[in-house]
Amino acid sequence: MKKILFLSIGMLVLLAGSITVKAQGYYPPPRRYPHPRRYPQQQQQRQNNSDFYKPRFGIVAGANIANIIDPNDPSFHTDTRVGLNLGVSLDVPIVYPLAFEGELLYSEKGYTAYTPYGQFSQRNNFIDLPLLLKIHVIPNFSFVVGPQVAFLTSTQTVFNNGFSQTVQQQYTQDSQGYNKSLIDGVFGVSINLNRNAELRGRYTVDLQSNTAYSPNYNPQYNNQVWQIGLGFKF
């Protein structure tokens, strides 16, 4: 998994570099504007254009409201679980209104389950690598959409009641067979609060099941996460 992660990060850096070189060819020629006090709207537009065509590094953090969908066991009922997402981002302009946004995130996913044996909570820790197209719709408001590679790093299960030791061991054994990498889809919005801060909201969902085989106790399922948080750009 480490080799896959390092390879993905390398591809992200190379892609960002190539997009930066391409984007330079689309920069409009510099224009002279009248005095900013006389034409404040033109001055603001000039500032917005300058900000867009500047690659920006950022720090992002927020909350995950996670659950699962499509479990293949009708007796397996779940509820949401709140977790954390934290990482770094890189915005690279392509041509207005399009930009590339790549991120590297630590992301806590999982669910709370209600089964015939009792209740338990499972947290799955991921390293997420979103590779997104950012579309600036109007000033200070953007959509993001694209794929994401998710790398499972660890799983913790807490059993609340009703589980025998044998059943607990079986659930734990099933979770050890989870896929270590998954492909996700991402859709979201961002609202600029000022030049350096943005409010982020996203929905991510696995495009493949958490395991390739049918476990004995844990069902096959797809992770889904609602995210809300803040990003700080430099």
C-alpha positions as CSV (number, residue, x, y, z in Angstrom):
1,M,0.0,0.0,0.0
2,K,2.9,2.4,0.7
3,K,4.2,1.9,-2.8
4,I,0.7,2.8,-4.2
5,L,0.5,5.8,-2.0
6,F,3.9,7.1,-2.9
7,L,3.2,6.5,-6.6
8,S,-0.1,8.4,-6.3
9,I,1.5,11.4,-4.6
10,G,4.2,11.4,-7.3
11,M,1.6,11.4,-10.0
12,L,-0.2,14.3,-8.2
13,V,3.0,16.4,-8.1
14,L,3.8,15.7,-11.8
15,L,0.2,16.4,-12.8
16,A,0.1,19.7,-10.9
17,G,3.4,20.7,-12.4
18,S,2.3,20.0,-16.0
19,I,-1.0,21.8,-15.4
20,T,0.9,24.8,-14.1
21,V,3.1,24.9,-17.2
22,K,0.0,24.6,-19.4
23,A,-1.9,27.2,-17.5
24,Q,0.8,29.8,-18.1
25,G,0.0,29.7,-21.8
26,Y,-3.6,30.8,-21.0
27,Y,-2.7,33.8,-18.9
28,P,-4.2,36.9,-20.4
29,P,-1.8,39.7,-21.2
30,P,-1.4,42.3,-18.4
31,R,-3.8,45.2,-18.7
32,R,-3.5,48.7,-17.4
33,Y,-6.4,49.9,-15.3
34,P,-7.3,53.4,-14.3
35,H,-6.8,54.7,-10.8
36,P,-8.5,52.3,-8.3
37,R,-10.3,55.1,-6.5
38,R,-12.1,56.1,-9.7
39,Y,-12.9,52.5,-10.9
40,P,-13.1,50.3,-7.8
41,Q,-15.0,47.5,-9.7
42,Q,-12.3,47.2,-12.3
43,Q,-9.6,47.1,-9.6
44,Q,-11.5,44.3,-7.8
45,Q,-11.8,42.3,-11.0
46,R,-8.1,42.7,-11.6
47,Q,-7.5,41.4,-8.1
48,N,-9.8,38.4,-8.6
49,N,-8.0,37.5,-11.9
50,S,-4.7,37.7,-10.2
51,D,-5.8,35.4,-7.4
52,F,-7.2,32.8,-9.8
53,Y,-4.1,32.4,-11.9
54,K,-1.9,31.9,-8.8
55,P,-1.3,28.2,-7.7
56,R,-2.1,28.0,-4.0
57,F,-1.2,25.6,-1.2
58,G,-3.6,25.1,1.6
59,I,-4.5,23.4,4.9
60,V,-8.0,21.8,5.2
61,A,-9.8,20.4,8.2
62,G,-13.4,19.5,9.0
63,A,-15.9,16.9,10.2
64,N,-17.0,13.6,8.5
65,I,-20.6,12.4,8.9
66,A,-20.1,8.8,7.7
67,N,-22.3,5.8,7.1
68,I,-22.5,2.9,4.6
69,I,-24.9,2.1,1.8
70,D,-25.9,-1.1,-0.1
71,P,-25.2,-3.6,2.6
72,N,-26.2,-7.1,1.3
73,D,-27.7,-8.2,4.7
74,P,-31.3,-7.0,5.3
75,S,-30.8,-7.6,9.1
76,F,-27.8,-5.2,9.2
77,H,-29.1,-1.7,10.1
78,T,-26.7,1.2,10.5
79,D,-26.5,4.8,11.7
80,T,-24.0,7.6,11.1
81,R,-20.7,8.0,12.8
82,V,-18.9,11.4,13.2
83,G,-15.2,11.6,12.4
84,L,-12.4,13.9,11.4
85,N,-10.8,14.9,8.1
86,L,-7.5,16.8,8.0
87,G,-4.9,17.4,5.3
88,V,-3.3,19.7,2.7
89,S,-4.5,20.9,-0.7
90,L,-3.0,22.3,-3.9
91,D,-5.0,24.5,-6.3
92,V,-3.6,24.9,-9.9
93,P,-5.3,27.1,-12.5
94,I,-6.0,25.7,-15.9
95,V,-8.1,28.3,-17.8
96,Y,-10.8,30.4,-16.2
97,P,-13.2,29.2,-14.8
98,L,-11.5,25.7,-14.5
99,A,-8.8,24.7,-12.0
100,F,-7.3,21.5,-10.7
101,E,-7.5,20.8,-7.0
102,G,-5.6,17.9,-5.5
103,E,-5.6,17.0,-1.8
104,L,-4.0,14.6,0.6
105,L,-6.3,13.9,3.6
106,Y,-6.5,11.8,6.7
107,S,-10.2,10.8,6.9
108,E,-12.1,8.9,9.5
109,K,-15.1,6.9,8.1
110,G,-17.3,4.1,9.5
111,Y,-20.7,3.5,11.0
112,T,-22.7,2.3,14.0
113,A,-24.4,-1.0,13.4
114,Y,-27.5,-2.7,15.0
115,T,-27.4,-6.5,14.5
116,P,-29.2,-9.5,16.0
117,Y,-26.2,-9.9,18.3
118,G,-26.2,-6.3,19.5
119,Q,-24.7,-2.9,18.7
120,F,-21.2,-2.0,17.7
121,S,-19.3,0.9,16.2
122,Q,-16.6,0.7,13.6
123,R,-14.1,3.3,12.6
124,N,-12.1,2.9,9.3
125,N,-9.1,5.2,9.0
126,F,-8.3,6.3,5.4
127,I,-5.7,8.3,3.5
128,D,-7.7,10.0,0.8
129,L,-6.3,11.4,-2.4
130,P,-9.0,13.5,-4.2
131,L,-8.1,14.6,-7.8
132,L,-10.8,17.2,-8.6
133,L,-11.9,19.6,-11.3
134,K,-12.8,22.9,-9.7
135,I,-15.4,25.1,-11.5
136,H,-15.7,28.7,-10.6
137,V,-19.4,29.4,-11.2
138,I,-19.6,33.0,-9.8
139,P,-17.2,35.0,-7.7
140,N,-16.5,33.3,-4.4
141,F,-18.5,30.2,-5.3
142,S,-17.2,27.0,-6.9
143,F,-18.2,23.4,-7.6
144,V,-15.7,20.5,-7.3
145,V,-16.1,17.1,-8.9
146,G,-13.9,14.1,-9.7
147,P,-12.4,10.8,-8.5
148,Q,-10.7,10.0,-5.3
149,V,-8.3,7.1,-4.3
150,A,-8.8,6.0,-0.7
151,F,-6.2,3.9,1.1
152,L,-7.4,2.0,4.2
153,T,-4.8,2.2,7.0
154,S,-6.6,0.7,10.0
155,T,-9.9,-0.5,11.4
156,Q,-11.2,-0.3,15.0
157,T,-14.4,-2.0,16.2
158,V,-16.0,-1.3,19.6
159,F,-18.6,-3.8,20.7
160,N,-21.2,-2.4,23.1
161,N,-23.3,-5.3,24.3
162,G,-24.7,-8.7,23.4
163,F,-21.6,-10.1,21.6
164,S,-20.0,-13.3,22.6
165,Q,-16.2,-13.5,22.3
166,T,-16.6,-15.9,19.3
167,V,-18.8,-13.5,17.4
168,Q,-16.5,-10.5,18.2
169,Q,-13.6,-12.5,16.8
170,Q,-15.5,-13.2,13.6
171,Y,-16.4,-9.6,13.0
172,T,-12.8,-8.6,13.6
173,Q,-11.6,-11.3,11.2
174,D,-14.0,-10.1,8.5
175,S,-12.8,-6.6,8.8
176,Q,-9.2,-7.7,8.2
177,G,-10.3,-8.8,4.7
178,Y,-11.4,-5.2,3.6
179,N,-9.9,-3.9,0.4
180,K,-6.8,-1.7,1.1
181,S,-7.6,0.7,-1.7
182,L,-10.9,2.0,-3.1
183,I,-12.0,4.3,-5.9
184,D,-14.5,7.0,-4.9
185,G,-16.6,9.7,-6.5
186,V,-16.6,13.2,-5.0
187,F,-18.9,16.2,-5.5
188,G,-18.9,19.4,-3.5
189,V,-19.0,23.1,-3.2
190,S,-16.7,25.8,-1.8
191,I,-17.6,29.3,-0.7
192,N,-14.8,31.9,-0.3
193,L,-15.1,33.7,3.0
194,N,-12.2,35.9,2.1
195,R,-9.0,35.7,0.0
196,N,-7.5,33.1,2.3
197,A,-10.4,31.1,3.8
198,E,-13.1,29.0,2.3
199,L,-16.1,27.0,3.6
200,R,-16.2,23.5,2.1
201,G,-19.0,21.0,1.8
202,R,-18.6,17.6,0.0
203,Y,-20.2,14.2,-0.5
204,T,-18.0,11.2,-1.2
205,V,-19.1,7.6,-2.0
206,D,-17.2,4.4,-2.8
207,L,-17.6,3.2,-6.4
208,Q,-16.8,-0.3,-5.3
209,S,-17.5,-2.6,-2.4
210,N,-15.4,-2.7,0.7
211,T,-14.5,-6.3,0.1
212,A,-14.3,-8.6,-2.9
213,Y,-15.9,-11.6,-1.1
214,S,-19.0,-12.1,1.0
215,P,-17.9,-12.2,4.7
216,N,-19.6,-14.3,7.4
217,Y,-20.9,-11.5,9.6
218,N,-19.9,-8.1,8.2
219,P,-21.7,-7.5,4.9
220,Q,-20.3,-6.1,1.7
221,Y,-21.0,-2.3,1.6
222,N,-19.9,1.1,0.2
223,N,-18.7,3.9,2.4
224,Q,-20.4,7.3,2.1
225,V,-19.4,10.5,3.8
226,W,-20.8,14.0,4.1
227,Q,-18.0,16.5,4.8
228,I,-18.0,20.0,6.1
229,G,-15.0,22.1,7.0
230,L,-12.7,25.0,6.4
231,G,-9.7,25.5,4.0
232,F,-7.0,28.1,4.4
233,K,-5.1,29.0,1.2
234,F,-1.6,30.6,1.0
